[in-house]
Amino acid sequence: MLAGFTEEQIRRYARHIILPEVGGEGQKKLLNSRVLCVGAGGLGSPIIQYLAAAGVGTLGIIDDDVVDISNLQRQTIHAGNLGKNKAVSAGEFVKKLNPDVEVVVYTERISADNVRDLVRDYDMIADGTDNFPTRYLINDACVLENKPFSHGSIFRFEGQIMTIIPNDGPCYRCIFEHAPPEGMVPSCQEAGVFGVLPGIVGSIQATEIIKHLLGIGEILKERMLYVDALNMDFFEIKVRRNPECPVCGKRVIDDIYPENYTESCRLW
Amino acid sequence: MSEKLDLRGEVCPFTFVKTKLKLETMNPGEELEVILDYEPATRNVPRSLKNEGHEVLDLRQVKENEWVLKVRKKG
């Protein structure tokens, strides 16, 4: 042991420890951190891979879906696991990559009933979901529980990423108060998705989470980053808190109520 | 007071990684003596330590393939 690291850990994390911005102290911060990954699909794959490789000490993984062959065009952590629950499959991947990481697997669906208890138990949350109701559930629960989270979403060749630090920068509802009307935005199933795109977007989310846990650099706090993979264009939009925001502004919600998380996710 | 770290048998980059970790456990201004037997480390480790702001006090060869590096932790 040296400075609290085993011989194996010194070798595993050497490239991090060498970095002045990380060092042994930063690596210990990661090993003592707890991150909840909501969704172990296209975005979840790189998020889970890189958080595990970085030695984030505890990874919660929640997904109620099972691995289907149509997922493997972009969901790179589920090799050989067709038919298996995705959280279980992701957990197996993590244990193989880095046994330092403690994995907490949740095979249920995240819902209005369990979301606050789940996020309360973690330091930061990774949103790797593919639908509006879950996205608003995560945002609202994270604001209520004062937990930072990384938002990422993808559509065809385009993606967007933002890091939400509740009460210090805008939340997702400051920008998009409710979901678009039903039928206006096709889901990934109908619209298709460029397989490598979640690899880009999820990797940026993992970057943001690791930086925030370490307290280094600049995060996408008041900036929404857009990625257009077809034309390989990255651009950002400055975003500000909305004083009228129903979640982090006037705060009209005091809890999560299931009836608010149907199609439009409107709060009134 | 002075600390010691025996890195004989260790190669780069782990020579620097272990020196850095050891320094993290010490107080600013304290001195550390590192024993090295991997020749490239006698160039790499002092350079990396200086990059991080530590003071390299001395590097001397004590045997045919053994060196002692003395460093003071940045204050």
Interface residues (C-beta under 8 A of the other chain):
Chain A: L2 A3 F5 I10 R11 A14 R15 I17 I18 P20 G23 G24 E25
Chain B: P13 F14 F16 V17 K18 K20 L21 K22 E24 T25 S48 N51 E52
